[in-house]
């Protein structure tokens, strides 16, 4: 089903034209990182040696520790002394539409460009598929793109020994570099973990963090307790182990670069006197006070040495939202959520990413930590029943919009094969207000996947109007033709190696509600929502009315029962990239 979009506008929720300021900020920070590299050359050996130097659990590696695919050459390490020359050419690289981290080039999951991107495709019927390549093993991470290279993380090869009484639990992962042109593996690296996590977890696993790159280095993080920096050709620069708390340890937080630092969420080090004493029993996921706090911490991107910490803490499902306030980069973060996390008080806060990492404001009570979004003036989050708009400068409530039990809904009439007229949405009564991580703002509208299967929602922040639209749950194939299933579905997460994962059966549901679905992205005012079943909805974010005309297309990335993904779509250089538990896919625009 392909339906035309409505007239387009590109304004914020109060009618102000959206600016491209975030692009400038991102590039400015790249240049700041470049200058830091030039000033730190004395700290990096320029000749390969076998010696390993350990500082604060960080290992500096000056000889490559990578696995090369047969027939693939790895370029020798580029001397640090010429990094300045390379970075002087950054403006050339910027002509490429790269996707350098989980949040994208503007760090808000959005891309605005003159380049056209695919809006309709099907892996099942091979429509607009440039290539598809099997992956060595399953994984959660998004796909980072820089020029002709893709970076992602998978588990190491799974075996029957990984199956236990609670399912498949593994700590070791691998980082991969692929050719964007073909999907061929160029190199890979071991990322050993400290604590096993459930494979294909309903919310997270060890592979959840998306790699980060600046075009000269790439950073991989294993949420099981390991991070490493590599050159773009795969030589490891440094590696660092870190302690992992237990199952609920803020693994949804996505790493990012800022001012020469790599940021990620973890506990304070064991020797830190400010670390809370651990009294909890191992794998006690519901301890209110017995676990040390999780914090957003920073590390020198070129050495791995710790450089700072946000003392307020972060909990469970918080991935962090980046923004700008008075010319400074800020991070929206939260404490709270399910399973009684120890970080207190539960609420939402904003911190500067300056040397002091000082707190701008904190609002106790707003603890739906996986629903945060930031734009130029406001911070947004969901509460148990409402959508809340906060002033980014003060944290004060600007507007509160009731979501639960309100609004209008447009449902699909399967008997007559058409959409019904708009009706009262009070019957949309789900235990979960929305699906974790699926909300995103575009102009005056805020979009999300609902808590019930096959429901997309939109909030008009100006008027307070809440609208719902029913969409197909899955794309099926009958007699070689694509059809839509509006309620029934088939699930399955067999991996790229053919391994059958065991564990939390909630991962094999419809993909709405109590699961952390892929974060949606926005490309040229079109939203791409992805579900765990491999269904991808493309929505016109500028449509005046949220009805079937706003639904541009419903796409698939694989057959029912054989497709599983919690990874976000990546957009770069006119192509879309997506991965499942079995393969990686490049989607192209049709003729």
ZAKOLTOR-95722 format. One record per residue (C-alpha): residue number from 0; x, y, z; residue in one letter. Coordinates in steps of 0.02 Angstrom, whole numbers. Each point is the difference from the previous one (the first is absolute). Layout:
N
BAVO    nr        X        Y        Z   rest
BAVO   NUM        X        Y        Z      A
...
END
This chain:
591
BAVO    nr        X        Y        Z   rest
BAVO     0        0        0        0      X
BAVO     1       76      166      -53      X
BAVO     2      -97      155       43      X
BAVO     3       44      179      -47      X
BAVO     4       57      120      133      X
BAVO     5      -76      167       38      X
BAVO     6       69      174      -29      X
BAVO     7      171       20       84      X
BAVO     8       58      129      125      X
BAVO     9      163       12       95      X
BAVO    10      -40      102      156      X
BAVO    11       13      -27      185      X
BAVO    12     -153      -22      110      X
BAVO    13      -25      188       14      X
BAVO    14       20       39     -185      X
BAVO    15      186       42        5      X
BAVO    16      106      -68     -143      X
BAVO    17      112     -142       59      X
BAVO    18      184       48      -12      X
BAVO    19      151     -106      -42      X
BAVO    20       98       56      152      X
BAVO    21       34     -176       60      X
BAVO    22      101      -35     -158      X
BAVO    23      116      144       41      X
BAVO    24       18      -60      179      X
BAVO    25       42     -177      -51      X
BAVO    26      135       57     -122      X
BAVO    27       71      124      124      X
BAVO    28       20     -142      125      X
BAVO    29       88     -105     -131      X
BAVO    30      125      140      -24      X
BAVO    31       22       13      188      X
BAVO    32       41     -185        6      X
BAVO    33      123       24     -143      X
BAVO    34       93      136       93      X
BAVO    35        8     -111      155      X
BAVO    36       80     -137     -104      X
BAVO    37      134      120      -64      X
BAVO    38       39       55      177      X
BAVO    39       15     -176       71      X
BAVO    40      119      -83     -121      X
BAVO    41      132      -26      134      X
BAVO    42     -113     -124       88      X
BAVO    43       -8     -123     -145      X
BAVO    44      142     -112      -59      X
BAVO    45       30       19     -186      X
BAVO    46       83     -169      -28      X
BAVO    47      -75     -174       24      X
BAVO    48       66      -86      156      X
BAVO    49      -57     -148      102      X
BAVO    50       -4       92      167      X
BAVO    51     -170       29       81      X
BAVO    52      -16      147      119      X
BAVO    53     -142       -6      129      X
BAVO    54      -71      157       80      X
BAVO    55     -165       -1       95      X
BAVO    56      -59     -163      -82      X
BAVO    57       43       74     -170      X
BAVO    58      115      -96     -115      X
BAVO    59       92       90     -139      X
BAVO    60       30     -114     -148      X
BAVO    61      127       50     -129      X
BAVO    62       -9     -158     -103      X
BAVO    63     -157      -51      -94      X
BAVO    64     -114     -125       88      X
BAVO    65     -126      -30     -139      X
BAVO    66      -69     -141     -105      X
BAVO    67       12       28     -187      X
BAVO    68     -113      -76     -129      X
BAVO    69       96     -103     -127      X
BAVO    70       70      109     -138      X
BAVO    71      -24      161       99      X
BAVO    72      149      113       30      X
BAVO    73       11      109      154      X
BAVO    74       92      163      -21      X
BAVO    75      140       31      126      X
BAVO    76      -40      121      139      X
BAVO    77        2      182      -53      X
BAVO    78      130       97      100      X
BAVO    79      -82      116      125      X
BAVO    80      109      143      -59      X
BAVO    81      -97       15     -164      X
BAVO    82     -174       -8       78      X
BAVO    83       -9      189      -12      X
BAVO    84       19       -9     -189      X
BAVO    85     -137     -130      -11      X
BAVO    86     -118      103      106      X
BAVO    87       34      152     -107      X
BAVO    88      -94      -93     -134      X
BAVO    89     -153      -22      110      X
BAVO    90     -102      120     -107      X
BAVO    91       19     -122     -145      X
BAVO    92      -67     -142      106      X
BAVO    93     -147      107       54      X
BAVO    94      -64        0     -178      X
BAVO    95      -39     -182       35      X
BAVO    96     -160      -31       97      X
BAVO    97       76     -106      136      X
BAVO    98      -90      -73      151      X
BAVO    99      138        6      133      X
BAVO   100      -93      -66      153      X
BAVO   101     -166      -66       62      X
BAVO   102      -81      173        2      X
BAVO   103       55       44     -176      X
BAVO   104       96      149      -71      X
BAVO   105     -105      130       92      X
BAVO   106       -7     -106      159      X
BAVO   107     -191        7        0      X
BAVO   108      -38     -149     -115      X
BAVO   109      -41      118     -143      X
BAVO   110       77       35     -170      X
BAVO   111      -48      144     -114      X
BAVO   112       79       -5     -173      X
BAVO   113      -34       27     -184      X
BAVO   114       38     -184      -30      X
BAVO   115     -152     -109      -25      X
BAVO   116      -14     -158      104      X
BAVO   117     -101     -159      -24      X
BAVO   118     -177        2       69      X
BAVO   119      -62     -165      -70      X
BAVO   120       83     -170      -10      X
BAVO   121      -21     -186       37      X
BAVO   122      131     -130       38      X
BAVO   123     -129     -136      -29      X
BAVO   124      -31       53     -181      X
BAVO   125      176       71      -26      X
BAVO   126      -67      174      -33      X
BAVO   127      129      140       15      X
BAVO   128      125     -112       88      X
BAVO   129      178       45      -50      X
BAVO   130       80     -146       93      X
BAVO   131      -27     -116      147      X
BAVO   132      139      -93       89      X
BAVO   133       -9     -131      140      X
BAVO   134       74       56      166      X
BAVO   135      115     -115       99      X
BAVO   136     -114       11      151      X
BAVO   137     -145       96       76      X
BAVO   138       10      172       82      X
BAVO   139      -95      157       53      X
BAVO   140      114      143      -48      X
BAVO   141      -42      130     -129      X
BAVO   142      108       23     -154      X
BAVO   143      126      143       -6      X
BAVO   144       48       65     -173      X
BAVO   145      152      101      -51      X
BAVO   146       38       21     -184      X
BAVO   147       17     -177      -68      X
BAVO   148       -1      -95      164      X
BAVO   149     -132      -71      116      X
BAVO   150       29      -42      183      X
BAVO   151     -108     -110      111      X
BAVO   152       12     -125      142      X
BAVO   153      -52     -184        8      X
BAVO   154       20     -138      128      X
BAVO   155      144     -119      -24      X
BAVO   156      -53     -166      -75      X
BAVO   157     -130      -80      113      X
BAVO   158        7     -183       50      X
BAVO   159     -104     -124       99      X
BAVO   160      112       35      149      X
BAVO   161      -78      174       12      X
BAVO   162     -170      -70       45      X
BAVO   163      -43       -3      184      X
BAVO   164     -153      -19      111      X
BAVO   165      -51      181      -35      X
BAVO   166       35       -2     -186      X
BAVO   167      147       55     -107      X
BAVO   168      117      116       96      X
BAVO   169      166       62      -73      X
BAVO   170      123      138       42      X
BAVO   171      120       -3     -150      X
BAVO   172      -37      101     -155      X
BAVO   173       91       52     -159      X
BAVO   174       14      165      -92      X
BAVO   175      -11       -1     -190      X
BAVO   176       50      115     -142      X
BAVO   177      -89      -32     -166      X
BAVO   178       13       74     -173      X
BAVO   179     -152      111      -29      X
BAVO   180        3      -42     -185      X
BAVO   181      -18     -188       20      X
BAVO   182      -22      -46      184      X
BAVO   183      164      -97       -3      X
BAVO   184       87      -15      169      X
BAVO   185      164       97       -4      X
BAVO   186       56      -34      177      X
BAVO   187      -65      -48      171      X
BAVO   188       59        7      180      X
BAVO   189      -32      -91      163      X
BAVO   190      -98       93      134      X
BAVO   191        6     -110      155      X
BAVO   192     -128       35      136      X
BAVO   193        4      -11      189      X
BAVO   194     -178      -55       32      X
BAVO   195     -116     -103     -111      X
BAVO   196     -161       76      -66      X
BAVO   197     -149      -86      -76      X
BAVO   198       20      -18     -188      X
BAVO   199     -138       86     -101      X
BAVO   200      -65       77      160      X
BAVO   201     -172       80       -3      X
BAVO   202       77      166       49      X
BAVO   203      189      -11      -15      X
BAVO   204      147     -118      -10      X
BAVO   205      189       14       -9      X
BAVO   206       -7       61     -181      X
BAVO   207     -122      144       28      X
BAVO   208      127      144       -9      X
BAVO   209       23       66     -177      X
BAVO   210      181       34      -53      X
BAVO   211       57      182       -9      X
BAVO   212      118       73     -130      X
BAVO   213       75      168      -48      X
BAVO   214       71      -63     -165      X
BAVO   215      173      -33       72      X
BAVO   216      -39     -117      143      X
BAVO   217     -144     -112       47      X
BAVO   218      -52      -43      177      X
BAVO   219      -89     -163       44      X
BAVO   220      -88      -32      167      X
BAVO   221      -53     -168       69      X
BAVO   222     -136       33      130      X
BAVO   223       65     -153       91      X
BAVO   224      152       99       57      X
BAVO   225      124       45     -138      X
BAVO   226       40      146     -115      X
BAVO   227      135       26     -130      X
BAVO   228       66      128     -124      X
BAVO   229       60      -50     -174      X
BAVO   230       69       86     -152      X
BAVO   231     -113       -6     -151      X
BAVO   232      107     -142      -67      X
BAVO   233      -26     -104      156      X
BAVO   234      154       26      107      X
BAVO   235      -42        8      183      X
BAVO   236       59      159       85      X
BAVO   237      -62      -36      176      X
BAVO   238     -119     -113       92      X
BAVO   239      -84       12      169      X
BAVO   240      -96     -119      111      X
BAVO   241     -137       66      114      X
BAVO   242     -109      -77      132      X
BAVO   243     -182      -38      -39      X
BAVO   244     -132        5      135      X
BAVO   245     -130     -131      -46      X
BAVO   246     -140      -28     -125      X
BAVO   247      -70      177       18      X
BAVO   248      153      110      -23      X
BAVO   249      -50      141     -118      X
BAVO   250       55     -100     -153      X
BAVO   251     -118      102     -110      X
BAVO   252      112      152       19      X
BAVO   253       85       32     -166      X
BAVO   254      182       58       -5      X
BAVO   255       48      164      -83      X
BAVO   256      149      116      -28      X
BAVO   257       14      176       66      X
BAVO   258      152      114       12      X
BAVO   259      125     -141      -15      X
BAVO   260      -90     -113      124      X
BAVO   261      -97     -162      -19      X
BAVO   262     -155       -5      111      X
BAVO   263      -84     -157       65      X
BAVO   264     -100      -57      153      X
BAVO   265       79     -108      134      X
BAVO   266       36       -9      186      X
BAVO   267      139       94       87      X
BAVO   268      161     -100       10      X
BAVO   269       21     -118      147      X
BAVO   270      132      111       80      X
BAVO   271     -103      160      -12      X
BAVO   272      -42       57      179      X
BAVO   273     -164       75      -64      X
BAVO   274      -62     -167      -64      X
BAVO   275     -148      -71       96      X
BAVO   276       41     -160       92      X
BAVO   277      -69     -159      -78      X
BAVO   278     -106     -107      114      X
BAVO   279     -112      -77     -133      X
BAVO   280       15     -182      -50      X
BAVO   281       65      -30     -175      X
BAVO   282     -138       12     -132      X
BAVO   283     -123       73      126      X
BAVO   284      -90      112     -123      X
BAVO   285     -123       76      123      X
BAVO   286      115       63      137      X
BAVO   287      -49      177       49      X
BAVO   288      158       48       93      X
BAVO   289      126     -141      -14      X
BAVO   290       80       45     -167      X
BAVO   291      123      139      -42      X
BAVO   292      -75      136     -107      X
BAVO   293       16       10     -189      X
BAVO   294       72      163      -68      X
BAVO   295       36       78     -168      X
BAVO   296      190        4       -6      X
BAVO   297      125       71     -124      X
BAVO   298      168      -67      -60      X
BAVO   299      135       77     -105      X
BAVO   300      -42      -62     -173      X
BAVO   301      182      -30      -48      X
BAVO   302       65      -77      162      X
BAVO   303     -150      -72       91      X
BAVO   304       47       91      160      X
BAVO   305     -149       60      106      X
BAVO   306      -34      187      -14      X
BAVO   307     -165       32       88      X
BAVO   308     -165      -60       71      X
BAVO   309     -178       65       14      X
BAVO   310      -32      -28      187      X
BAVO   311     -191        0      -11      X
BAVO   312      -11     -178      -66      X
BAVO   313     -101      -84     -137      X
BAVO   314     -114     -152        4      X
BAVO   315      -53     -154      -97      X
BAVO   316      -78       55     -166      X
BAVO   317       76      174      -19      X
BAVO   318       90       22     -166      X
BAVO   319       33      186       27      X
BAVO   320      -54      146     -111      X
BAVO   321      125      131      -59      X
BAVO   322      -39      183      -30      X
BAVO   323       70      177        7      X
BAVO   324      -31      132      132      X
BAVO   325       79      173      -13      X
BAVO   326      135      -66     -114      X
BAVO   327       44     -148      111      X
BAVO   328      -35     -183      -30      X
BAVO   329     -119      -75      128      X
BAVO   330      -61     -175       39      X
BAVO   331     -177      -41       55      X
BAVO   332        4     -150      116      X
BAVO   333     -111      -85      128      X
BAVO   334      -11     -114      150      X
BAVO   335     -140     -121       32      X
BAVO   336     -103     -127      -94      X
BAVO   337      -36     -183       32      X
BAVO   338       85     -119      121      X
BAVO   339       33      130      136      X
BAVO   340      167       70      -58      X
BAVO   341      108       69      142      X
BAVO   342       34      171      -79      X
BAVO   343     -103      135       89      X
BAVO   344      -98      109       -7      X
BAVO   345     -101      -69     -145      X
BAVO   346      -20      136     -130      X
BAVO   347       71       87     -152      X
BAVO   348      150      116       -4      X
BAVO   349      108      104     -116      X
BAVO   350      190       10       16      X
BAVO   351      131       99      -94      X
BAVO   352      140      -97      -83      X
BAVO   353      130      126       55      X
BAVO   354      151      -37      110      X
BAVO   355     -106        3      158      X
BAVO   356     -146     -102      -74      X
BAVO   357     -110      112      107      X
BAVO   358     -187      -23       20      X
BAVO   359     -110      132      -83      X
BAVO   360     -163      -61       78      X
BAVO   361      -86     -155       65      X
BAVO   362     -185      -42        4      X
BAVO   363      -48     -140      121      X
BAVO   364     -149     -107      -47      X
BAVO   365       18       -8     -190      X
BAVO   366       82     -171       -5      X
BAVO   367      -51      -75     -167      X
BAVO   368      184        5      -41      X
BAVO   369       -8      -85     -171      X
BAVO   370     -110      134      -81      X
BAVO   371      107      156       -1      X
BAVO   372       24      118     -146      X
BAVO   373       79      173      -16      X
BAVO   374      -14      139     -129      X
BAVO   375       61      180       -4      X
BAVO   376     -112       63      140      X
BAVO   377      -87     -144       86      X
BAVO   378       23     -169       81      X
BAVO   379     -136     -132      -17      X
BAVO   380      -47     -159       90      X
BAVO   381     -148     -112       38      X
BAVO   382      -69      -31      173      X
BAVO   383     -119     -139       49      X
BAVO   384     -149       86      -82      X
BAVO   385       65      162      -77      X
BAVO   386      122       76     -122      X
BAVO   387      103      138       81      X
BAVO   388       86      149      -81      X
BAVO   389      136       83      104      X
BAVO   390       94      162      -24      X
BAVO   391      177      -53      -44      X
BAVO   392       77      145       97      X
BAVO   393      -93      -21      165      X
BAVO   394      -81     -172       -2      X
BAVO   395     -169       78       39      X
BAVO   396     -155      -77      -77      X
BAVO   397      -59       95     -154      X
BAVO   398     -141     -117      -45      X
BAVO   399      -74     -165       58      X
BAVO   400     -107      -97     -124      X
BAVO   401     -109     -146       55      X
BAVO   402       33     -154     -107      X
BAVO   403      -80     -146       90      X
BAVO   404     -184      -24      -45      X
BAVO   405      -11      152     -114      X
BAVO   406       13       46     -183      X
BAVO   407      -68      -67     -164      X
BAVO   408       39     -160      -93      X
BAVO   409      -12      -59     -180      X
BAVO   410      -15     -189       -9      X
BAVO   411        5     -118     -149      X
BAVO   412     -155      -98      -51      X
BAVO   413       69     -169      -58      X
BAVO   414     -170      -62      -60      X
BAVO   415      -17      145     -123      X
BAVO   416      187       25      -28      X
BAVO   417       -1      184       41      X
BAVO   418       29      123      140      X
BAVO   419     -147       55      108      X
BAVO   420      -48      176       47      X
BAVO   421       87       78      148      X
BAVO   422      -72      -55      167      X
BAVO   423       27       28      185      X
BAVO   424      162      -77       60      X
BAVO   425      -52      -35      179      X
BAVO   426       -7     -186      -39      X
BAVO   427      187       -1      -32      X
BAVO   428       38      -50      176      X
BAVO   429      169      -83       15      X
BAVO   430      102      -36      155      X
BAVO   431      143       89      -88      X
BAVO   432      -26      177      -63      X
BAVO   433      128      -25     -138      X
BAVO   434      137     -116      -57      X
BAVO   435      169       35       79      X
BAVO   436      121      111      -99      X
BAVO   437     -122       33     -144      X
BAVO   438      -47      183       24      X
BAVO   439       73      139     -107      X
BAVO   440      -44      181      -35      X
BAVO   441      -13       83     -170      X
BAVO   442      -56      181       -6      X
BAVO   443     -156       27      104      X
BAVO   444      -40     -187        4      X
BAVO   445       62     -139      112      X
BAVO   446      -17     -180      -62      X
BAVO   447        9     -169       85      X
BAVO   448      -44     -184      -14      X
BAVO   449     -147      -39      113      X
BAVO   450      -11     -132      135      X
BAVO   451     -121     -107     -100      X
BAVO   452       51      -97     -156      X
BAVO   453      -16       94     -164      X
BAVO   454      -29      173       73      X
BAVO   455       98      158      -42      X
BAVO   456      -32      161       95      X
BAVO   457       25      185      -31      X
BAVO   458      -11      149      117      X
BAVO   459      -28      176      -63      X
BAVO   460      102       96      128      X
BAVO   461      -82      165      -47      X
BAVO   462     -182      -54       14      X
BAVO   463       16     -151      116      X
BAVO   464      -90     -111     -125      X
BAVO   465       42     -185       14      X
BAVO   466      -27     -111     -154      X
BAVO   467       22     -186      -28      X
BAVO   468       12      -98     -162      X
BAVO   469      -12     -188      -17      X
BAVO   470      135      -78     -108      X
BAVO   471       35     -181      -53      X
BAVO   472       97     -104      125      X
BAVO   473       93     -100     -132      X
BAVO   474       26      -19     -187      X
BAVO   475      -40     -177      -60      X
BAVO   476       17      -86     -168      X
BAVO   477     -136     -103      -84      X
BAVO   478       23      -72     -174      X
BAVO   479      150      112      -25      X
BAVO   480      -96      158       45      X
BAVO   481       26      114      150      X
BAVO   482     -150       20      114      X
BAVO   483      -28       81      169      X
BAVO   484      -42      -88      161      X
BAVO   485      -88      114      123      X
BAVO   486        2     -111      155      X
BAVO   487       79     -171      -28      X
BAVO   488      188      -18      -15      X
BAVO   489      144     -123       -5      X
BAVO   490      162       29       95      X
BAVO   491      170      -79        6      X
BAVO   492      179       52       37      X
BAVO   493      111     -134      -71      X
BAVO   494      173       77      -16      X
BAVO   495      120       22     -145      X
BAVO   496       93     -158       50      X
BAVO   497     -162     -100       12      X
BAVO   498        5       -2      191      X
BAVO   499     -168       -8       89      X
BAVO   500       -5      123      144      X
BAVO   501      -92      -46      160      X
BAVO   502      -62      117      137      X
BAVO   503     -127      137       30      X
BAVO   504     -150      -42     -111      X
BAVO   505      -59      181        2      X
BAVO   506      131       34     -134      X
BAVO   507     -107     -103     -121      X
BAVO   508     -154      110       15      X
BAVO   509      -76      126     -121      X
BAVO   510      125      137       42      X
BAVO   511     -116      126       85      X
BAVO   512      -15       38      186      X
BAVO   513      120      -77      125      X
BAVO   514      153      -13     -111      X
BAVO   515      136      122      -48      X
BAVO   516      -28       19     -186      X
BAVO   517      123       86     -115      X
BAVO   518        8      188       17      X
BAVO   519      -85       78     -153      X
BAVO   520       97      114     -115      X
BAVO   521      -57      148     -106      X
BAVO   522       66       29     -176      X
BAVO   523      -63      152      -94      X
BAVO   524     -156       10      110      X
BAVO   525      -43     -184      -20      X
BAVO   526        2     -110      155      X
BAVO   527       60     -180       -9      X
BAVO   528      -75     -108      139      X
BAVO   529       70     -177       15      X
BAVO   530      -74     -146       97      X
BAVO   531       79     -159       65      X
BAVO   532      -94      -98     -135      X
BAVO   533       92       95     -137      X
BAVO   534     -147      110      -48      X
BAVO   535       50      179      -43      X
BAVO   536     -127      142      -10      X
BAVO   537       42      158      -95      X
BAVO   538     -104      148       58      X
BAVO   539      -11      176      -71      X
BAVO   540       40      106      152      X
BAVO   541      -71      158      -78      X
BAVO   542     -175      -66      -42      X
BAVO   543     -132      117       69      X
BAVO   544     -114     -146       44      X
BAVO   545       63     -162       75      X
BAVO   546      -95     -122     -108      X
BAVO   547       36     -132     -134      X
BAVO   548       68      136     -115      X
BAVO   549      139       32      125      X
BAVO   550       52     -183      -12      X
BAVO   551      118        3     -148      X
BAVO   552       43     -185       -1      X
BAVO   553        9     -162       99      X
BAVO   554      160      -97      -37      X
BAVO   555       85     -161       52      X
BAVO   556      179      -54       30      X
BAVO   557      -34     -186       -9      X
BAVO   558     -123     -144        4      X
BAVO   559     -121      -25      146      X
BAVO   560       69     -119      130      X
BAVO   561      177       25      -64      X
BAVO   562       29      185       38      X
BAVO   563       43       80      167      X
BAVO   564       79      169       34      X
BAVO   565       15      129      139      X
BAVO   566      122      105     -101      X
BAVO   567      -38      173      -70      X
BAVO   568        9       41     -185      X
BAVO   569      151      100      -56      X
BAVO   570       -4      126     -144      X
BAVO   571      157       50      -93      X
BAVO   572       46       56     -176      X
BAVO   573     -172      -39      -73      X
BAVO   574      -11     -176       71      X
BAVO   575      -86      -76      151      X
BAVO   576       86     -136      102      X
BAVO   577      -87     -121      117      X
BAVO   578       48     -161       87      X
BAVO   579      -93     -149       69      X
BAVO   580       56     -147      104      X
BAVO   581       49      -84     -163      X
BAVO   582       65      129     -122      X
BAVO   583       42      179      -46      X
BAVO   584      -96       87     -139      X
BAVO   585       32      149     -113      X
BAVO   586     -157       84      -69      X
BAVO   587        5      111     -154      X
BAVO   588     -120      121      -80      X
BAVO   589      -99      -71     -144      X
BAVO   590        0       72     -175      X
END
